[in-house]
Amino acid sequence: MPSVTPDWSFEREHWRRGYFRVAGVDEAGRGAWAGPVTVAAVILPGLAQDYPFRDSKQLSAAQREAFAAEVRRVAACWAVEHAWPDEIERLNILGATHAAAARALERLDPAPQALVTDYLRLRTPLPLLAPPKADALSYSVAAASLLAKTERDRLMTELDAQHPGYGFAAHKGYGAPAHRAALAELGVSPVHRRGYAPIARLLQAGLFSD
Protein backbone atom coordinates (compact mmCIF):
# COMPACT_ATOMS: atom_id res chain seq x y z
CA MET A 1 0.00 0.00 0.00
CA PRO A 2 1.26 3.55 -0.70
CA SER A 3 2.73 5.23 2.34
CA VAL A 4 1.09 8.56 1.46
CA THR A 5 -2.59 9.01 0.70
CA PRO A 6 -3.84 12.11 -1.15
CA ASP A 7 -6.47 14.35 0.39
CA TRP A 8 -8.12 17.73 -0.23
CA SER A 9 -5.81 19.91 1.90
CA PHE A 10 -4.49 22.07 -0.94
CA GLU A 11 -7.85 22.33 -2.68
CA ARG A 12 -9.43 23.43 0.61
CA GLU A 13 -6.98 26.33 0.82
CA HIS A 14 -8.45 27.60 -2.45
CA TRP A 15 -12.02 26.75 -1.46
CA ARG A 16 -11.69 28.85 1.71
CA ARG A 17 -10.86 31.83 -0.50
CA GLY A 18 -13.92 31.28 -2.68
CA TYR A 19 -12.22 29.46 -5.58
CA PHE A 20 -14.23 26.29 -6.04
CA ARG A 21 -13.18 25.12 -9.51
CA VAL A 22 -9.66 23.96 -8.69
CA ALA A 23 -7.65 22.25 -11.41
CA GLY A 24 -4.89 19.79 -10.62
CA VAL A 25 -2.02 19.83 -13.14
CA ASP A 26 0.75 17.28 -13.62
CA GLU A 27 3.17 16.17 -16.32
CA ALA A 28 4.79 12.95 -17.50
CA GLY A 29 7.94 12.44 -19.53
CA ARG A 30 9.89 15.53 -18.57
CA GLY A 31 13.13 13.58 -18.09
CA ALA A 32 12.75 11.25 -21.09
CA TRP A 33 15.14 11.35 -24.04
CA ALA A 34 12.44 10.77 -26.65
CA GLY A 35 8.78 11.47 -27.28
CA PRO A 36 6.63 14.25 -25.87
CA VAL A 37 6.25 15.73 -22.45
CA THR A 38 2.57 15.28 -21.61
CA VAL A 39 0.55 17.53 -19.31
CA ALA A 40 -2.92 16.85 -17.91
CA ALA A 41 -5.32 19.18 -16.12
CA VAL A 42 -8.29 17.89 -14.13
CA ILE A 43 -11.10 19.50 -12.15
CA LEU A 44 -12.76 17.01 -9.82
CA PRO A 45 -16.25 17.59 -8.40
CA GLY A 46 -16.03 19.71 -5.27
CA LEU A 47 -17.68 17.12 -3.05
CA ALA A 48 -14.57 16.41 -0.96
CA GLN A 49 -15.21 12.69 -1.22
CA ASP A 50 -12.45 10.11 -1.12
CA TYR A 51 -11.13 8.70 -4.39
CA PRO A 52 -8.79 5.77 -5.06
CA PHE A 53 -6.50 8.04 -7.12
CA ARG A 54 -2.81 7.92 -6.27
CA ASP A 55 0.42 9.23 -7.73
CA SER A 56 0.80 7.23 -10.95
CA LYS A 57 4.37 6.23 -9.98
CA GLN A 58 2.98 4.24 -7.03
CA LEU A 59 0.76 2.05 -9.20
CA SER A 60 1.03 -0.82 -11.65
CA ALA A 61 0.20 -0.22 -15.32
CA ALA A 62 -3.13 -2.01 -14.91
CA GLN A 63 -4.03 0.08 -11.86
CA ARG A 64 -3.10 3.29 -13.69
CA GLU A 65 -5.35 2.41 -16.60
CA ALA A 66 -8.27 1.55 -14.33
CA PHE A 67 -7.91 4.70 -12.24
CA ALA A 68 -7.43 6.89 -15.33
CA ALA A 69 -10.72 5.59 -16.70
CA GLU A 70 -12.34 6.49 -13.37
CA VAL A 71 -10.85 10.00 -13.53
CA ARG A 72 -12.37 10.52 -16.96
CA ARG A 73 -15.71 9.24 -15.66
CA VAL A 74 -16.01 11.39 -12.54
CA ALA A 75 -14.13 14.59 -13.46
CA ALA A 76 -16.06 17.80 -13.97
CA CYS A 77 -13.66 18.35 -16.89
CA TRP A 78 -10.20 17.26 -18.00
CA ALA A 79 -7.71 17.82 -20.82
CA VAL A 80 -4.38 16.38 -21.94
CA GLU A 81 -1.82 18.16 -24.12
CA HIS A 82 1.63 17.24 -25.47
CA ALA A 83 4.80 19.14 -26.29
CA TRP A 84 6.79 17.23 -28.89
CA PRO A 85 10.57 17.27 -29.37
CA ASP A 86 10.55 20.18 -31.84
CA GLU A 87 8.73 22.37 -29.29
CA ILE A 88 11.01 21.13 -26.51
CA GLU A 89 14.04 22.08 -28.62
CA ARG A 90 12.58 25.50 -29.36
CA LEU A 91 11.41 26.39 -25.84
CA ASN A 92 13.53 24.07 -23.63
CA ILE A 93 11.85 21.41 -21.51
CA LEU A 94 10.50 23.76 -18.86
CA GLY A 95 9.13 26.20 -21.40
CA ALA A 96 7.53 23.39 -23.41
CA THR A 97 5.98 21.94 -20.24
CA HIS A 98 4.52 25.35 -19.40
CA ALA A 99 3.17 25.70 -22.95
CA ALA A 100 1.48 22.29 -22.86
CA ALA A 101 0.01 23.08 -19.43
CA ALA A 102 -1.39 26.37 -20.74
CA ARG A 103 -3.03 24.57 -23.67
CA ALA A 104 -4.55 21.95 -21.36
CA LEU A 105 -5.91 24.61 -19.00
CA GLU A 106 -7.40 26.58 -21.90
CA ARG A 107 -9.41 23.51 -22.91
CA LEU A 108 -11.06 23.04 -19.51
CA ASP A 109 -14.77 23.84 -19.53
CA PRO A 110 -15.79 25.19 -17.10
CA ALA A 111 -12.60 27.18 -16.71
CA PRO A 112 -10.58 26.76 -13.50
CA GLN A 113 -10.54 29.46 -10.84
CA ALA A 114 -7.37 28.21 -9.11
CA LEU A 115 -4.63 25.63 -9.59
CA VAL A 116 -2.64 23.00 -7.70
CA THR A 117 0.46 21.65 -9.44
CA ASP A 118 3.29 19.30 -8.61
CA TYR A 119 5.95 21.98 -7.99
CA LEU A 120 5.30 23.45 -11.44
CA ARG A 121 5.25 27.22 -10.99
CA LEU A 122 3.17 28.15 -13.99
CA ARG A 123 3.02 31.71 -15.28
CA THR A 124 -0.66 32.32 -14.65
CA PRO A 125 -2.94 34.98 -13.18
CA LEU A 126 -4.85 32.25 -11.35
CA PRO A 127 -4.17 31.55 -7.66
CA LEU A 128 -1.56 28.79 -7.63
CA LEU A 129 -0.29 26.31 -5.06
CA ALA A 130 2.75 24.37 -6.26
CA PRO A 131 3.95 22.14 -3.41
CA PRO A 132 6.51 19.39 -4.03
CA LYS A 133 5.14 15.84 -4.26
CA ALA A 134 1.63 17.17 -4.90
CA ASP A 135 0.90 14.14 -7.09
CA ALA A 136 1.07 12.06 -3.89
CA LEU A 137 -0.72 14.60 -1.69
CA SER A 138 -3.59 16.10 -3.72
CA TYR A 139 -6.50 14.20 -5.26
CA SER A 140 -6.67 16.66 -8.15
CA VAL A 141 -2.97 16.41 -8.98
CA ALA A 142 -2.99 12.62 -8.55
CA ALA A 143 -5.87 12.48 -11.05
CA ALA A 144 -3.88 14.62 -13.48
CA SER A 145 -0.82 12.42 -13.02
CA LEU A 146 -2.85 9.35 -13.97
CA LEU A 147 -4.10 10.90 -17.20
CA ALA A 148 -0.70 12.30 -18.17
CA LYS A 149 1.11 9.02 -17.53
CA THR A 150 -1.37 6.70 -19.25
CA GLU A 151 -1.79 8.95 -22.28
CA ARG A 152 1.96 9.34 -22.72
CA ASP A 153 2.51 5.60 -22.30
CA ARG A 154 -0.04 5.01 -25.08
CA LEU A 155 1.80 7.39 -27.37
CA MET A 156 5.16 5.78 -26.62
CA THR A 157 3.71 2.39 -27.55
CA GLU A 158 2.59 3.90 -30.87
CA LEU A 159 6.05 5.36 -31.40
CA ASP A 160 7.54 1.92 -30.72
CA ALA A 161 5.62 0.58 -33.71
CA GLN A 162 6.63 3.54 -35.89
CA HIS A 163 10.30 3.39 -34.87
CA PRO A 164 11.02 -0.29 -34.10
CA GLY A 165 14.15 -1.36 -32.30
CA TYR A 166 14.41 1.42 -29.72
CA GLY A 167 12.15 -0.26 -27.16
CA PHE A 168 9.96 2.79 -26.57
CA ALA A 169 7.04 0.62 -25.39
CA ALA A 170 9.20 -0.77 -22.58
CA HIS A 171 11.28 2.17 -21.31
CA LYS A 172 8.97 4.99 -22.56
CA GLY A 173 11.90 6.98 -23.91
CA TYR A 174 13.88 7.24 -20.68
CA GLY A 175 17.63 6.61 -20.52
CA ALA A 176 17.48 2.89 -19.74
CA PRO A 177 20.46 0.67 -20.67
CA ALA A 178 18.43 -0.92 -23.48
CA HIS A 179 17.68 2.53 -24.87
CA ARG A 180 21.35 3.51 -24.76
CA ALA A 181 22.27 0.29 -26.57
CA ALA A 182 19.61 0.87 -29.25
CA LEU A 183 20.83 4.41 -29.83
CA ALA A 184 24.39 3.17 -30.27
CA GLU A 185 23.18 0.64 -32.84
CA LEU A 186 20.45 2.55 -34.65
CA GLY A 187 21.37 6.20 -34.20
CA VAL A 188 19.04 9.07 -33.32
CA SER A 189 15.43 8.89 -34.50
CA PRO A 190 13.18 11.84 -35.45
CA VAL A 191 11.36 11.58 -32.10
CA HIS A 192 14.47 11.96 -29.93
CA ARG A 193 15.09 15.23 -28.07
CA ARG A 194 18.10 16.61 -29.86
CA GLY A 195 18.95 19.20 -27.24
CA TYR A 196 19.41 16.60 -24.50
CA ALA A 197 23.10 15.99 -23.83
CA PRO A 198 23.21 12.20 -24.51
CA ILE A 199 21.37 12.70 -27.81
CA ALA A 200 23.40 15.78 -28.77
CA ARG A 201 26.61 13.80 -28.31
CA LEU A 202 25.39 11.10 -30.69
CA LEU A 203 24.39 13.70 -33.26
CA GLN A 204 27.85 15.25 -33.06
CA ALA A 205 29.25 11.80 -33.78
CA GLY A 206 27.04 11.56 -36.87
CA LEU A 207 24.77 8.81 -35.52
CA PHE A 208 21.41 9.34 -37.29
CA SER A 209 18.79 6.65 -37.93
CA ASP A 210 17.96 5.88 -41.55
LINZI-V902838 format. One record per backbone hydrogen bond with DSSP energy under -0.5 kcal/mol. NH is the residue of the N-H (numbers start at 1). CO is the residue of the C=O. If there is no record, write none. Layout:
nh: {NH/NH}
co: {CO/CO}
//
This chain:
nh: {7/12/13/14/15/16/17/17/18/19/20/22/23/23/24/25/26/28/32/33/34/35/37/38/39/40/41/42/43/44/44/47/48/58/59/64/65/66/67/68/69/70/71/72/73/74/75/76/77/79/81/83/87/88/89/90/91/92/95/96/97/98/99/100/101/102/103/104/105/106/107/107/108/108/113/114/115/116/117/118/119/119/121/122/124/127/129/134/136/137/137/138/139/142/143/144/145/146/147/148/149/150/151/152/153/154/155/156/157/158/159/160/161/162/163/166/170/171/172/174/176/180/181/182/183/184/185/186/187/188/192/193/194/196/199/200/201/202/203/204/205/206/207/208/209}
co: {137/8/9/10/11/12/13/14/15/14/18/20/21/114/42/116/40/38/29/173/173/191/83/28/81/26/79/24/77/22/42/45/45/55/56/60/61/62/63/64/65/66/67/68/69/70/71/43/43/41/39/37/84/84/85/86/87/88/91/92/93/94/95/96/97/98/99/100/101/102/103/104/104/105/21/21/127/23/129/25/117/131/119/120/122/113/115/131/133/133/134/134/7/138/139/140/141/142/143/144/145/146/147/148/149/150/151/152/153/154/155/156/157/158/159/163/167/167/168/171/174/176/177/178/179/180/181/182/183/207/189/33/192/193/196/196/197/198/199/200/201/203/202/206/188}
//
